[in-house]
Amino acid sequence: MSRGYAIARVLGIEIRVDGSWLFILLLLTGNLATAFGGIHSEWGATLRWATALAAALLFFASVLAHELAHSVVARRRGIPVRDITLFFFGGVSNLQEEPESPQAEFWMALWGPATSVVIGLALVALVQLVLGPLSQILTNPMRALSGLGALSTLLLWVGTTNLSLAVFNLIPGFPLDGGRILRSLLWSATGDLSRATRWAATVGQGIAGLMMIGGVSMIFGARIPFFGAGFGNGLWLAFLGWFLNTASERSYR
């Protein structure tokens, strides 16, 4: 039985939201309103919160597009897709069967991050017309945001976040997309889906362990490239590691 509440149907696939989705939507909106207020001190409360809410909703629309890409490829491969559920950590496509071949697994996994990259680059390219070279936008997006209006700020944040989403999902930790790509390669090499799943899940748990260790280190003052430092960032990274470890164990079982 599917969890959550049905809110729409897209391309014949039921879209559902878990109760945790509303919590993370409110949390993300609040964090963005604070961040945008710090960057744009001249903005009033209404503009800050409206831009933050729009950014959060567009982010989840991007997550939905990412999952729809997986689901469309799966259905073309003859795999039934019951629904897509948005929840605390993003979204998940509820596939009813395992892929029939390593090639099917590979392409199903790849299309999600590819969709996020296309969305991210398209939005960043729009803002690039105002800011200049793409490298300047990607190296310090928050600094770039300070010289933008509300719409450009919104587009740049959603664009760079989609690129980060693609990079994160390509981490070779099962059941992330990168882990599924790894499983497809191991499956192709060994001809054994069960063994490939076990190995990919083991890699996923190893990466999850490193994330939890890194998160705890950040809480106690360490600075980690890309993730930064601080209690909040460290807690979030450790929580992501815990989630990945749990998902790896459950997916293998």
Protein Blocks (a to p, Z undefined) as FASTA:
>chain_A
ZZdjdfbdeehiacdddfklmmmmmmmmmmmmmmmmmmmmmbcfklmmmmmmmmmmmmmm
mmmmmmmmmmmmmmmnopacfbdcddfkopadddfbdcfbfklmmmmmmmmmmmmmmmmm
mmmmmmmmmnopfklmmmmmmlmmmmpcfklmmmmmmmmmmmmmmmmmmpccdfbfklmm
mmmmmmmmnopaklmmmmmmmmmmmmmmmmmmmmmmmmnopacehklpajklmmmmmmmm
mmmmmmmmmmmZZ
